[in-house]
Amino acid sequence: MSWTLELRQAFAALRAGRPARVEFTGQPGKVGEIGEEFNQLAAALVERGANGWSREQSHALRNRLAGLLAMLHLLRLTAPLTPEELDTLGTIVLEAKELDAQLRAR
């Protein structure tokens, strides 16, 4: 499975309220960094989900998500990606924005 498809599925799981983790963190460069950042975000969501979030915690999660979106945008502009990967990245961005909207609503 490609890293973009894995990330898309992981974002969909988070939006559905399920725990998620990606396995491509060992890849070199920005792709590996994106994987690590996603896993940290997902762990924070699971950790805080059991107790609810304070306004500050929700804001911190949204900031982390915004950083991840910025990394994805930069990668989309600079990395040699296939048309399929570019399309999947578009879907990932939509998933991430939906997750942000869920966090704002809490």
Biopython code that builds the backbone (N, CA, C, O; Angstrom):
import numpy as np
from Bio.PDB.StructureBuilder import StructureBuilder

atoms = [
    (1, "MET", "N", (0.854, -1.177, 0.000)),
    (1, "MET", "CA", (0.000, 0.000, 0.000)),
    (1, "MET", "C", (0.896, 1.235, 0.000)),
    (1, "MET", "O", (1.910, 1.274, 0.698)),
    (2, "SER", "N", (0.524, 2.228, -0.773)),
    (2, "SER", "CA", (1.304, 3.461, -0.822)),
    (2, "SER", "C", (1.094, 4.263, 0.467)),
    (2, "SER", "O", (0.088, 4.104, 1.157)),
    (3, "TRP", "N", (2.060, 5.120, 0.770)),
    (3, "TRP", "CA", (1.951, 5.925, 1.990)),
    (3, "TRP", "C", (0.761, 6.882, 1.913)),
    (3, "TRP", "O", (0.144, 7.182, 2.936)),
    (4, "THR", "N", (0.434, 7.364, 0.714)),
    (4, "THR", "CA", (-0.691, 8.290, 0.603)),
    (4, "THR", "C", (-2.010, 7.584, 0.900)),
    (4, "THR", "O", (-2.873, 8.140, 1.578)),
    (5, "LEU", "N", (-2.170, 6.373, 0.400)),
    (5, "LEU", "CA", (-3.387, 5.615, 0.669)),
    (5, "LEU", "C", (-3.474, 5.256, 2.153)),
    (5, "LEU", "O", (-4.547, 5.327, 2.752)),
    (6, "GLU", "N", (-2.345, 4.873, 2.737)),
    (6, "GLU", "CA", (-2.323, 4.551, 4.157)),
    (6, "GLU", "C", (-2.719, 5.768, 5.002)),
    (6, "GLU", "O", (-3.480, 5.643, 5.962)),
    (7, "LEU", "N", (-2.201, 6.935, 4.640)),
    (7, "LEU", "CA", (-2.526, 8.158, 5.381)),
    (7, "LEU", "C", (-3.997, 8.533, 5.202)),
    (7, "LEU", "O", (-4.648, 8.962, 6.155)),
    (8, "ARG", "N", (-4.519, 8.374, 3.991)),
    (8, "ARG", "CA", (-5.938, 8.675, 3.751)),
    (8, "ARG", "C", (-6.826, 7.790, 4.620)),
    (8, "ARG", "O", (-7.778, 8.271, 5.235)),
    (9, "GLN", "N", (-6.515, 6.504, 4.668)),
    (9, "GLN", "CA", (-7.304, 5.582, 5.485)),
    (9, "GLN", "C", (-7.183, 5.908, 6.973)),
    (9, "GLN", "O", (-8.154, 5.783, 7.719)),
    (10, "ALA", "N", (-6.001, 6.321, 7.398)),
    (10, "ALA", "CA", (-5.797, 6.660, 8.805)),
    (10, "ALA", "C", (-6.582, 7.910, 9.183)),
    (10, "ALA", "O", (-7.165, 7.961, 10.265)),
    (11, "PHE", "N", (-6.610, 8.916, 8.316)),
    (11, "PHE", "CA", (-7.410, 10.110, 8.590)),
    (11, "PHE", "C", (-8.896, 9.771, 8.650)),
    (11, "PHE", "O", (-9.623, 10.296, 9.492)),
    (12, "ALA", "N", (-9.339, 8.904, 7.766)),
    (12, "ALA", "CA", (-10.750, 8.487, 7.783)),
    (12, "ALA", "C", (-11.081, 7.796, 9.099)),
    (12, "ALA", "O", (-12.164, 7.998, 9.650)),
    (13, "ALA", "N", (-10.165, 6.989, 9.604)),
    (13, "ALA", "CA", (-10.384, 6.313, 10.888)),
    (13, "ALA", "C", (-10.488, 7.328, 12.017)),
    (13, "ALA", "O", (-11.367, 7.210, 12.871)),
    (14, "LEU", "N", (-9.605, 8.322, 12.034)),
    (14, "LEU", "CA", (-9.670, 9.353, 13.074)),
    (14, "LEU", "C", (-10.999, 10.103, 13.030)),
    (14, "LEU", "O", (-11.611, 10.360, 14.067)),
    (15, "ARG", "N", (-11.433, 10.448, 11.833)),
    (15, "ARG", "CA", (-12.710, 11.157, 11.694)),
    (15, "ARG", "C", (-13.869, 10.324, 12.211)),
    (15, "ARG", "O", (-14.852, 10.863, 12.721)),
    (16, "ALA", "N", (-13.752, 9.009, 12.077)),
    (16, "ALA", "CA", (-14.814, 8.111, 12.539)),
    (16, "ALA", "C", (-14.690, 7.808, 14.036)),
    (16, "ALA", "O", (-15.502, 7.068, 14.591)),
    (17, "GLY", "N", (-13.678, 8.380, 14.681)),
    (17, "GLY", "CA", (-13.507, 8.177, 16.110)),
    (17, "GLY", "C", (-12.743, 6.918, 16.478)),
    (17, "GLY", "O", (-12.754, 6.493, 17.633)),
    (18, "ARG", "N", (-12.081, 6.322, 15.496)),
    (18, "ARG", "CA", (-11.303, 5.106, 15.755)),
    (18, "ARG", "C", (-9.823, 5.466, 15.873)),
    (18, "ARG", "O", (-9.365, 6.419, 15.242)),
    (19, "PRO", "N", (-9.076, 4.714, 16.673)),
    (19, "PRO", "CA", (-7.627, 4.942, 16.741)),
    (19, "PRO", "C", (-6.986, 4.659, 15.386)),
    (19, "PRO", "O", (-7.478, 3.834, 14.616)),
    (20, "ALA", "N", (-5.902, 5.341, 15.109)),
    (20, "ALA", "CA", (-5.223, 5.154, 13.831)),
    (20, "ALA", "C", (-3.726, 5.330, 14.021)),
    (20, "ALA", "O", (-3.268, 6.024, 14.929)),
    (21, "ARG", "N", (-2.986, 4.685, 13.143)),
    (21, "ARG", "CA", (-1.527, 4.774, 13.150)),
    (21, "ARG", "C", (-1.048, 4.430, 11.747)),
    (21, "ARG", "O", (-1.621, 3.570, 11.078)),
    (22, "VAL", "N", (0.009, 5.108, 11.306)),
    (22, "VAL", "CA", (0.608, 4.780, 10.007)),
    (22, "VAL", "C", (1.960, 4.121, 10.238)),
    (22, "VAL", "O", (2.597, 4.321, 11.272)),
    (23, "GLU", "N", (2.380, 3.339, 9.265)),
    (23, "GLU", "CA", (3.614, 2.558, 9.393)),
    (23, "GLU", "C", (4.766, 3.106, 8.551)),
    (23, "GLU", "O", (5.858, 2.539, 8.579)),
    (24, "PHE", "N", (4.558, 4.173, 7.817)),
    (24, "PHE", "CA", (5.603, 4.658, 6.911)),
    (24, "PHE", "C", (6.540, 5.677, 7.550)),
    (24, "PHE", "O", (7.216, 6.423, 6.842)),
    (25, "THR", "N", (6.588, 5.717, 8.868)),
    (25, "THR", "CA", (7.417, 6.699, 9.562)),
    (25, "THR", "C", (8.907, 6.526, 9.293)),
    (25, "THR", "O", (9.674, 7.469, 9.489)),
    (26, "GLY", "N", (9.330, 5.370, 8.859)),
    (26, "GLY", "CA", (10.741, 5.131, 8.583)),
    (26, "GLY", "C", (11.201, 5.617, 7.227)),
    (26, "GLY", "O", (12.389, 5.540, 6.916)),
    (27, "GLN", "N", (10.291, 6.112, 6.419)),
    (27, "GLN", "CA", (10.692, 6.597, 5.096)),
    (27, "GLN", "C", (11.517, 7.868, 5.247)),
    (27, "GLN", "O", (11.305, 8.638, 6.184)),
    (28, "PRO", "N", (12.446, 8.091, 4.341)),
    (28, "PRO", "CA", (13.301, 9.276, 4.456)),
    (28, "PRO", "C", (12.554, 10.562, 4.123)),
    (28, "PRO", "O", (11.546, 10.550, 3.415)),
    (29, "GLY", "N", (13.061, 11.652, 4.638)),
    (29, "GLY", "CA", (12.566, 12.973, 4.282)),
    (29, "GLY", "C", (11.214, 13.318, 4.846)),
    (29, "GLY", "O", (10.812, 12.836, 5.905)),
    (30, "LYS", "N", (10.523, 14.164, 4.113)),
    (30, "LYS", "CA", (9.237, 14.705, 4.564)),
    (30, "LYS", "C", (8.168, 13.640, 4.741)),
    (30, "LYS", "O", (7.308, 13.778, 5.611)),
    (31, "VAL", "N", (8.199, 12.599, 3.953)),
    (31, "VAL", "CA", (7.191, 11.552, 4.071)),
    (31, "VAL", "C", (7.267, 10.908, 5.455)),
    (31, "VAL", "O", (6.240, 10.731, 6.110)),
    (32, "GLY", "N", (8.452, 10.564, 5.895)),
    (32, "GLY", "CA", (8.623, 9.991, 7.222)),
    (32, "GLY", "C", (8.215, 10.967, 8.317)),
    (32, "GLY", "O", (7.608, 10.572, 9.313)),
    (33, "GLU", "N", (8.550, 12.252, 8.132)),
    (33, "GLU", "CA", (8.173, 13.274, 9.108)),
    (33, "GLU", "C", (6.651, 13.402, 9.195)),
    (33, "GLU", "O", (6.099, 13.558, 10.284)),
    (34, "ILE", "N", (5.987, 13.336, 8.060)),
    (34, "ILE", "CA", (4.526, 13.402, 8.047)),
    (34, "ILE", "C", (3.948, 12.216, 8.804)),
    (34, "ILE", "O", (3.002, 12.372, 9.576)),
    (35, "GLY", "N", (4.507, 11.035, 8.589)),
    (35, "GLY", "CA", (4.049, 9.850, 9.310)),
    (35, "GLY", "C", (4.211, 9.991, 10.814)),
    (35, "GLY", "O", (3.305, 9.661, 11.579)),
    (36, "GLU", "N", (5.369, 10.481, 11.232)),
    (36, "GLU", "CA", (5.614, 10.675, 12.663)),
    (36, "GLU", "C", (4.646, 11.698, 13.253)),
    (36, "GLU", "O", (4.089, 11.480, 14.329)),
    (37, "GLU", "N", (4.450, 12.792, 12.562)),
    (37, "GLU", "CA", (3.545, 13.836, 13.059)),
    (37, "GLU", "C", (2.110, 13.323, 13.125)),
    (37, "GLU", "O", (1.385, 13.620, 14.075)),
    (38, "PHE", "N", (1.704, 12.560, 12.124)),
    (38, "PHE", "CA", (0.357, 11.999, 12.158)),
    (38, "PHE", "C", (0.192, 11.095, 13.369)),
    (38, "PHE", "O", (-0.804, 11.197, 14.085)),
    (39, "ASN", "N", (1.154, 10.215, 13.605)),
    (39, "ASN", "CA", (1.048, 9.294, 14.739)),
    (39, "ASN", "C", (0.989, 10.036, 16.066)),
    (39, "ASN", "O", (0.270, 9.617, 16.973)),
    (40, "GLN", "N", (1.729, 11.126, 16.195)),
    (40, "GLN", "CA", (1.673, 11.926, 17.417)),
    (40, "GLN", "C", (0.299, 12.577, 17.569)),
    (40, "GLN", "O", (-0.259, 12.604, 18.666)),
    (41, "LEU", "N", (-0.239, 13.097, 16.480)),
    (41, "LEU", "CA", (-1.572, 13.683, 16.514)),
    (41, "LEU", "C", (-2.615, 12.638, 16.888)),
    (41, "LEU", "O", (-3.471, 12.885, 17.737)),
    (42, "ALA", "N", (-2.545, 11.482, 16.261)),
    (42, "ALA", "CA", (-3.512, 10.416, 16.534)),
    (42, "ALA", "C", (-3.432, 9.961, 17.981)),
    (42, "ALA", "O", (-4.463, 9.729, 18.613)),
    (43, "ALA", "N", (-2.221, 9.831, 18.515)),
    (43, "ALA", "CA", (-2.060, 9.427, 19.916)),
    (43, "ALA", "C", (-2.646, 10.471, 20.848)),
    (43, "ALA", "O", (-3.287, 10.122, 21.839)),
    (44, "ALA", "N", (-2.440, 11.744, 20.550)),
    (44, "ALA", "CA", (-2.990, 12.816, 21.380)),
    (44, "ALA", "C", (-4.516, 12.809, 21.341)),
    (44, "ALA", "O", (-5.164, 13.050, 22.360)),
    (45, "LEU", "N", (-5.087, 12.535, 20.181)),
    (45, "LEU", "CA", (-6.545, 12.479, 20.075)),
    (45, "LEU", "C", (-7.107, 11.341, 20.919)),
    (45, "LEU", "O", (-8.116, 11.518, 21.601)),
    (46, "VAL", "N", (-6.468, 10.184, 20.880)),
    (46, "VAL", "CA", (-6.922, 9.038, 21.665)),
    (46, "VAL", "C", (-6.769, 9.329, 23.153)),
    (46, "VAL", "O", (-7.674, 9.060, 23.943)),
    (47, "GLU", "N", (-5.622, 9.878, 23.528)),
    (47, "GLU", "CA", (-5.338, 10.170, 24.935)),
    (47, "GLU", "C", (-6.337, 11.159, 25.510)),
    (47, "GLU", "O", (-6.844, 10.965, 26.615)),
    (48, "ARG", "N", (-6.614, 12.188, 24.783)),
    (48, "ARG", "CA", (-7.499, 13.229, 25.291)),
    (48, "ARG", "C", (-8.968, 12.901, 25.092)),
    (48, "ARG", "O", (-9.835, 13.460, 25.763)),
    (49, "GLY", "N", (-9.244, 11.988, 24.161)),
    (49, "GLY", "CA", (-10.632, 11.652, 23.881)),
    (49, "GLY", "C", (-11.352, 11.027, 25.055)),
    (49, "GLY", "O", (-12.554, 11.233, 25.224)),
    (50, "ALA", "N", (-10.648, 10.278, 25.860)),
    (50, "ALA", "CA", (-11.279, 9.610, 26.996)),
    (50, "ALA", "C", (-11.754, 10.612, 28.044)),
    (50, "ALA", "O", (-12.768, 10.383, 28.704)),
    (51, "ASN", "N", (-11.042, 11.704, 28.198)),
    (51, "ASN", "CA", (-11.378, 12.691, 29.220)),
    (51, "ASN", "C", (-11.998, 13.959, 28.658)),
    (51, "ASN", "O", (-12.334, 14.867, 29.418)),
    (52, "GLY", "N", (-12.154, 14.040, 27.368)),
    (52, "GLY", "CA", (-12.622, 15.272, 26.753)),
    (52, "GLY", "C", (-11.460, 16.245, 26.632)),
    (52, "GLY", "O", (-10.360, 15.974, 27.113)),
    (53, "TRP", "N", (-11.702, 17.355, 26.000)),
    (53, "TRP", "CA", (-10.645, 18.332, 25.778)),
    (53, "TRP", "C", (-11.017, 19.658, 26.397)),
    (53, "TRP", "O", (-12.172, 20.081, 26.367)),
    (54, "SER", "N", (-10.033, 20.292, 26.946)),
    (54, "SER", "CA", (-10.223, 21.676, 27.348)),
    (54, "SER", "C", (-10.116, 22.515, 26.077)),
    (54, "SER", "O", (-9.703, 22.016, 25.030)),
    (55, "ARG", "N", (-10.475, 23.743, 26.169)),
    (55, "ARG", "CA", (-10.383, 24.637, 25.013)),
    (55, "ARG", "C", (-8.931, 24.731, 24.535)),
    (55, "ARG", "O", (-8.667, 24.737, 23.332)),
    (56, "GLU", "N", (-7.997, 24.805, 25.480)),
    (56, "GLU", "CA", (-6.581, 24.912, 25.135)),
    (56, "GLU", "C", (-6.077, 23.636, 24.457)),
    (56, "GLU", "O", (-5.305, 23.697, 23.500)),
    (57, "GLN", "N", (-6.517, 22.490, 24.956)),
    (57, "GLN", "CA", (-6.091, 21.227, 24.353)),
    (57, "GLN", "C", (-6.632, 21.095, 22.934)),
    (57, "GLN", "O", (-5.920, 20.660, 22.029)),
    (58, "SER", "N", (-7.878, 21.467, 22.746)),
    (58, "SER", "CA", (-8.460, 21.416, 21.410)),
    (58, "SER", "C", (-7.703, 22.333, 20.459)),
    (58, "SER", "O", (-7.453, 21.977, 19.307)),
    (59, "HIS", "N", (-7.344, 23.505, 20.942)),
    (59, "HIS", "CA", (-6.579, 24.454, 20.138)),
    (59, "HIS", "C", (-5.207, 23.866, 19.778)),
    (59, "HIS", "O", (-4.755, 23.996, 18.640)),
    (60, "ALA", "N", (-4.551, 23.225, 20.744)),
    (60, "ALA", "CA", (-3.242, 22.617, 20.495)),
    (60, "ALA", "C", (-3.345, 21.500, 19.456)),
    (60, "ALA", "O", (-2.475, 21.373, 18.594)),
    (61, "LEU", "N", (-4.391, 20.703, 19.533)),
    (61, "LEU", "CA", (-4.598, 19.639, 18.545)),
    (61, "LEU", "C", (-4.824, 20.226, 17.161)),
    (61, "LEU", "O", (-4.290, 19.726, 16.171)),
    (62, "ARG", "N", (-5.605, 21.275, 17.097)),
    (62, "ARG", "CA", (-5.862, 21.912, 15.803)),
    (62, "ARG", "C", (-4.592, 22.545, 15.239)),
    (62, "ARG", "O", (-4.381, 22.532, 14.027)),
    (63, "ASN", "N", (-3.741, 23.103, 16.112)),
    (63, "ASN", "CA", (-2.461, 23.646, 15.644)),
    (63, "ASN", "C", (-1.574, 22.538, 15.075)),
    (63, "ASN", "O", (-0.928, 22.719, 14.043)),
    (64, "ARG", "N", (-1.551, 21.407, 15.748)),
    (64, "ARG", "CA", (-0.760, 20.267, 15.271)),
    (64, "ARG", "C", (-1.303, 19.803, 13.907)),
    (64, "ARG", "O", (-0.529, 19.489, 13.004)),
    (65, "LEU", "N", (-2.614, 19.765, 13.769)),
    (65, "LEU", "CA", (-3.229, 19.378, 12.508)),
    (65, "LEU", "C", (-2.897, 20.392, 11.412)),
    (65, "LEU", "O", (-2.640, 20.006, 10.272)),
    (66, "ALA", "N", (-2.898, 21.675, 11.745)),
    (66, "ALA", "CA", (-2.542, 22.711, 10.769)),
    (66, "ALA", "C", (-1.093, 22.547, 10.303)),
    (66, "ALA", "O", (-0.791, 22.739, 9.125)),
    (67, "GLY", "N", (-0.215, 22.198, 11.213)),
    (67, "GLY", "CA", (1.177, 21.949, 10.839)),
    (67, "GLY", "C", (1.300, 20.771, 9.899)),
    (67, "GLY", "O", (2.074, 20.803, 8.943)),
    (68, "LEU", "N", (0.541, 19.742, 10.172)),
    (68, "LEU", "CA", (0.537, 18.563, 9.301)),
    (68, "LEU", "C", (0.003, 18.927, 7.916)),
    (68, "LEU", "O", (0.547, 18.480, 6.907)),
    (69, "LEU", "N", (-1.039, 19.723, 7.863)),
    (69, "LEU", "CA", (-1.575, 20.161, 6.571)),
    (69, "LEU", "C", (-0.550, 20.994, 5.802)),
    (69, "LEU", "O", (-0.441, 20.874, 4.582)),
    (70, "ALA", "N", (0.197, 21.835, 6.513)),
    (70, "ALA", "CA", (1.227, 22.635, 5.853)),
    (70, "ALA", "C", (2.314, 21.738, 5.268)),
    (70, "ALA", "O", (2.788, 21.983, 4.159)),
    (71, "MET", "N", (2.708, 20.707, 6.003)),
    (71, "MET", "CA", (3.708, 19.774, 5.501)),
    (71, "MET", "C", (3.204, 19.057, 4.247)),
    (71, "MET", "O", (3.951, 18.871, 3.287)),
    (72, "LEU", "N", (1.938, 18.660, 4.266)),
    (72, "LEU", "CA", (1.354, 17.986, 3.100)),
    (72, "LEU", "C", (1.319, 18.921, 1.894)),
    (72, "LEU", "O", (1.606, 18.508, 0.770)),
    (73, "HIS", "N", (0.968, 20.175, 2.132)),
    (73, "HIS", "CA", (0.910, 21.153, 1.040)),
    (73, "HIS", "C", (2.299, 21.348, 0.432)),
    (73, "HIS", "O", (2.450, 21.367, -0.789)),
    (74, "LEU", "N", (3.295, 21.489, 1.277)),
    (74, "LEU", "CA", (4.659, 21.665, 0.792)),
    (74, "LEU", "C", (5.117, 20.444, -0.003)),
    (74, "LEU", "O", (5.733, 20.579, -1.060)),
    (75, "LEU", "N", (4.818, 19.274, 0.504)),
    (75, "LEU", "CA", (5.183, 18.043, -0.195)),
    (75, "LEU", "C", (4.481, 17.968, -1.551)),
    (75, "LEU", "O", (5.075, 17.570, -2.553)),
    (76, "ARG", "N", (3.219, 18.356, -1.560)),
    (76, "ARG", "CA", (2.440, 18.323, -2.804)),
    (76, "ARG", "C", (3.065, 19.226, -3.866)),
    (76, "ARG", "O", (3.023, 18.914, -5.056)),
    (77, "LEU", "N", (3.645, 20.347, -3.430)),
    (77, "LEU", "CA", (4.242, 21.300, -4.367)),
    (77, "LEU", "C", (5.657, 20.925, -4.805)),
    (77, "LEU", "O", (6.084, 21.299, -5.897)),
    (78, "THR", "N", (6.383, 20.193, -3.968)),
    (78, "THR", "CA", (7.806, 19.990, -4.242)),
    (78, "THR", "C", (8.210, 18.557, -4.564)),
    (78, "THR", "O", (9.239, 18.348, -5.206)),
    (79, "ALA", "N", (7.442, 17.577, -4.144)),
    (79, "ALA", "CA", (7.858, 16.181, -4.323)),
    (79, "ALA", "C", (7.418, 15.637, -5.679)),
    (79, "ALA", "O", (6.379, 16.035, -6.207)),
    (80, "PRO", "N", (8.204, 14.735, -6.234)),
    (80, "PRO", "CA", (7.798, 14.085, -7.482)),
    (80, "PRO", "C", (6.737, 13.016, -7.170)),
    (80, "PRO", "O", (7.072, 11.890, -6.804)),
    (81, "LEU", "N", (5.488, 13.376, -7.316)),
    (81, "LEU", "CA", (4.382, 12.477, -6.999)),
    (81, "LEU", "C", (3.658, 12.067, -8.273)),
    (81, "LEU", "O", (3.596, 12.826, -9.240)),
    (82, "THR", "N", (3.119, 10.871, -8.258)),
    (82, "THR", "CA", (2.327, 10.397, -9.395)),
    (82, "THR", "C", (0.976, 11.110, -9.382)),
    (82, "THR", "O", (0.582, 11.662, -8.354)),
    (83, "PRO", "N", (0.269, 11.106, -10.497)),
    (83, "PRO", "CA", (-1.073, 11.694, -10.512)),
    (83, "PRO", "C", (-1.998, 11.048, -9.470)),
    (83, "PRO", "O", (-2.822, 11.730, -8.861)),
    (84, "GLU", "N", (-1.860, 9.751, -9.273)),
    (84, "GLU", "CA", (-2.682, 9.061, -8.262)),
    (84, "GLU", "C", (-2.356, 9.560, -6.854)),
    (84, "GLU", "O", (-3.257, 9.779, -6.043)),
    (85, "GLU", "N", (-1.066, 9.739, -6.569)),
    (85, "GLU", "CA", (-0.665, 10.257, -5.255)),
    (85, "GLU", "C", (-1.165, 11.680, -5.046)),
    (85, "GLU", "O", (-1.611, 12.034, -3.955)),
    (86, "LEU", "N", (-1.091, 12.491, -6.091)),
    (86, "LEU", "CA", (-1.601, 13.860, -5.992)),
    (86, "LEU", "C", (-3.100, 13.862, -5.707)),
    (86, "LEU", "O", (-3.579, 14.647, -4.888)),
    (87, "ASP", "N", (-3.828, 12.998, -6.373)),
    (87, "ASP", "CA", (-5.269, 12.890, -6.153)),
    (87, "ASP", "C", (-5.565, 12.441, -4.718)),
    (87, "ASP", "O", (-6.458, 12.973, -4.059)),
    (88, "THR", "N", (-4.807, 11.464, -4.257)),
    (88, "THR", "CA", (-5.006, 10.973, -2.896)),
    (88, "THR", "C", (-4.663, 12.053, -1.876)),
    (88, "THR", "O", (-5.335, 12.170, -0.851)),
    (89, "LEU", "N", (-3.627, 12.840, -2.145)),
    (89, "LEU", "CA", (-3.296, 13.937, -1.236)),
    (89, "LEU", "C", (-4.438, 14.945, -1.153)),
    (89, "LEU", "O", (-4.696, 15.501, -0.086)),
    (90, "GLY", "N", (-5.118, 15.184, -2.264)),
    (90, "GLY", "CA", (-6.293, 16.060, -2.232)),
    (90, "GLY", "C", (-7.365, 15.515, -1.310)),
    (90, "GLY", "O", (-7.993, 16.269, -0.567)),
    (91, "THR", "N", (-7.577, 14.213, -1.354)),
    (91, "THR", "CA", (-8.554, 13.574, -0.469)),
    (91, "THR", "C", (-8.100, 13.652, 0.983)),
    (91, "THR", "O", (-8.915, 13.873, 1.878)),
    (92, "ILE", "N", (-6.807, 13.473, 1.219)),
    (92, "ILE", "CA", (-6.268, 13.570, 2.577)),
    (92, "ILE", "C", (-6.518, 14.958, 3.151)),
    (92, "ILE", "O", (-6.916, 15.090, 4.309)),
    (93, "VAL", "N", (-6.291, 15.977, 2.359)),
    (93, "VAL", "CA", (-6.518, 17.347, 2.825)),
    (93, "VAL", "C", (-7.980, 17.542, 3.200)),
    (93, "VAL", "O", (-8.280, 18.169, 4.216)),
    (94, "LEU", "N", (-8.884, 17.016, 2.398)),
    (94, "LEU", "CA", (-10.310, 17.120, 2.736)),
    (94, "LEU", "C", (-10.626, 16.391, 4.035)),
    (94, "LEU", "O", (-11.376, 16.905, 4.866)),
    (95, "GLU", "N", (-10.062, 15.197, 4.221)),
    (95, "GLU", "CA", (-10.259, 14.435, 5.464)),
    (95, "GLU", "C", (-9.736, 15.226, 6.659)),
    (95, "GLU", "O", (-10.388, 15.299, 7.701)),
    (96, "ALA", "N", (-8.561, 15.813, 6.500)),
    (96, "ALA", "CA", (-7.955, 16.584, 7.593)),
    (96, "ALA", "C", (-8.801, 17.812, 7.927)),
    (96, "ALA", "O", (-8.953, 18.156, 9.099)),
    (97, "LYS", "N", (-9.345, 18.464, 6.923)),
    (97, "LYS", "CA", (-10.199, 19.635, 7.174)),
    (97, "LYS", "C", (-11.492, 19.231, 7.873)),
    (97, "LYS", "O", (-11.999, 19.974, 8.714)),
    (98, "GLU", "N", (-12.025, 18.072, 7.535)),
    (98, "GLU", "CA", (-13.213, 17.563, 8.232)),
    (98, "GLU", "C", (-12.892, 17.266, 9.695)),
    (98, "GLU", "O", (-13.698, 17.543, 10.583)),
    (99, "LEU", "N", (-11.718, 16.703, 9.939)),
    (99, "LEU", "CA", (-11.292, 16.439, 11.312)),
    (99, "LEU", "C", (-11.150, 17.754, 12.071)),
    (99, "LEU", "O", (-11.542, 17.843, 13.235)),
    (100, "ASP", "N", (-10.598, 18.767, 11.426)),
    (100, "ASP", "CA", (-10.480, 20.081, 12.053)),
    (100, "ASP", "C", (-11.858, 20.634, 12.415)),
    (100, "ASP", "O", (-12.042, 21.197, 13.494)),
    (101, "ALA", "N", (-12.815, 20.472, 11.518)),
    (101, "ALA", "CA", (-14.175, 20.947, 11.814)),
    (101, "ALA", "C", (-14.767, 20.205, 13.013)),
    (101, "ALA", "O", (-15.472, 20.803, 13.826)),
    (102, "GLN", "N", (-14.487, 18.920, 13.126)),
    (102, "GLN", "CA", (-14.959, 18.152, 14.290)),
    (102, "GLN", "C", (-14.316, 18.676, 15.565)),
    (102, "GLN", "O", (-14.987, 18.796, 16.590)),
    (103, "LEU", "N", (-13.035, 18.988, 15.517)),
    (103, "LEU", "CA", (-12.351, 19.508, 16.692)),
    (103, "LEU", "C", (-12.887, 20.883, 17.084)),
    (103, "LEU", "O", (-13.000, 21.196, 18.269)),
    (104, "ARG", "N", (-13.209, 21.687, 16.100)),
    (104, "ARG", "CA", (-13.765, 23.022, 16.386)),
    (104, "ARG", "C", (-15.124, 22.915, 17.074)),
    (104, "ARG", "O", (-15.476, 23.748, 17.910)),
    (105, "ALA", "N", (-15.875, 21.889, 16.716)),
    (105, "ALA", "CA", (-17.224, 21.727, 17.249)),
    (105, "ALA", "C", (-17.228, 21.234, 18.703)),
    (105, "ALA", "O", (-18.258, 21.301, 19.373)),
    (106, "ARG", "N", (-16.110, 20.750, 19.182)),
    (106, "ARG", "CA", (-16.062, 20.204, 20.544)),
    (106, "ARG", "C", (-15.863, 21.265, 21.571)),
    (106, "ARG", "O", (-15.801, 20.967, 22.764)),
]
sb = StructureBuilder()
sb.init_structure("model")
sb.init_model(0)
sb.init_chain("A")
sb.init_seg("    ")
for serial, (resi, resn, name, xyz) in enumerate(atoms, 1):
    if name == "N":
        sb.init_residue(resn, " ", resi, " ")
    sb.init_atom(name, np.array(xyz, "f"), 0.0, 1.0, " ", f" {name:<3s}", serial, name[0])
structure = sb.get_structure()
